[in-house]
C-alpha cells in the first residue's frame, strides 16, 4: 500500500543550543520524509 514506504525522521531543535541538554517539555520539531516525496512536519510536544 501507499503507506508502507520507509519514513525518515530528523529532529530539528530550534529553541536550544547544541551544547544544551534536552529538557522535559521542550518543543522538538520533527521533519519526516515519506517515500522521498511527502514531508510531514510536527511537534513532538503535541503528538498524542
C-alpha positions as CSV (number, residue, x, y, z in Angstrom):
1,X,0.0,0.0,0.0
2,X,0.9,3.7,-0.3
3,X,1.6,3.9,3.4
4,X,4.1,1.1,3.7
5,X,7.1,3.1,2.5
6,X,10.0,3.9,4.7
7,X,9.7,7.1,6.9
8,X,12.7,9.1,7.6
9,X,12.5,11.5,10.6
10,X,15.0,14.1,11.6
11,X,15.0,16.0,14.8
12,X,15.3,19.8,14.5
13,X,16.0,21.6,17.7
14,X,15.2,25.2,17.0
15,X,15.0,26.7,20.5
16,X,18.2,25.4,22.1
17,X,21.9,25.4,21.7
18,X,23.7,22.2,20.6
19,X,25.5,22.2,23.9
20,X,22.3,22.3,26.0
21,X,20.7,19.1,27.3
22,X,17.2,18.4,26.1
23,X,14.8,19.4,28.9
24,X,11.4,17.8,29.6
25,X,8.6,19.7,27.9
26,X,10.9,21.1,25.3
27,X,9.4,21.5,21.9
28,X,11.3,19.5,19.3
29,X,10.2,19.8,15.7
30,X,10.4,16.8,13.5
31,X,10.6,16.6,9.7
32,X,9.5,13.3,8.3
33,X,10.1,12.5,4.7
34,X,7.8,9.8,3.4
35,X,8.8,8.0,0.2
36,X,11.0,11.0,-0.5
37,X,8.0,12.9,-1.8
38,X,5.9,13.9,1.2
39,X,7.3,16.0,4.0
40,X,5.4,15.9,7.3
41,X,6.3,18.4,10.0
42,X,5.0,18.2,13.5
43,X,6.0,19.0,17.1
44,X,6.6,16.1,19.4
45,X,5.1,18.1,22.2
46,X,1.7,17.9,20.5
47,X,1.8,14.2,19.5
48,X,-0.7,12.2,21.4
